[in-house]
Amino acid sequence: MDCKAAKKTFVLLNEDALSSSEKTQVQAHIKECGACATLYTLLSQAFGIITEEKSNSPNVYLASKTIARARERYGFFSGKTMPTSTTVLRPALVYAVVLFTGLLLGFLIGGWFQPDSATTDTQNELAGEIFNTEDTDLLTIK
């Protein structure tokens, strides 16, 4: 038996769906061919894992155990009310800190882009030269 024909029968061999003569031929080939022996071993291990997983039944009490553990550790689902400091004051404090930080950063970043007085004076002089006016107060950039 060649490797190609043997590989086609590996699944059937694993499920005991081959006749006795075919089974002996495939097993003889597996003993002779190292590559097919390795492949059949991996395939039978994979089928073993699948069969084992099929036999596992789901835990019907998983949700109950999880809720009980949460009640024990954190007090969830216990019917207790949370203190006002946790539900109201803490979020309000966080909001105030974020708002203050945002305003502070806004003023700092805005101050970086304000023109200084030397730049404003230079702009006024250039405006007076471009428009040929002596009265630069009319063109003052503020």
Secondary structure, DSSP 8 states (H G I E B T S, - for coil): --HHHHHHHHHHHHTT-S-HHHHHHHHHHHHH-HHHHHHHHHHHHHHHHHHHHHH----TTHHHHHHHHHHHHH-TTS-----HIIIIIHHHHHHHHHHHHHHHHHHHHHHHTS--HHHHHHHHHHHHHHHT-S-TTTT---
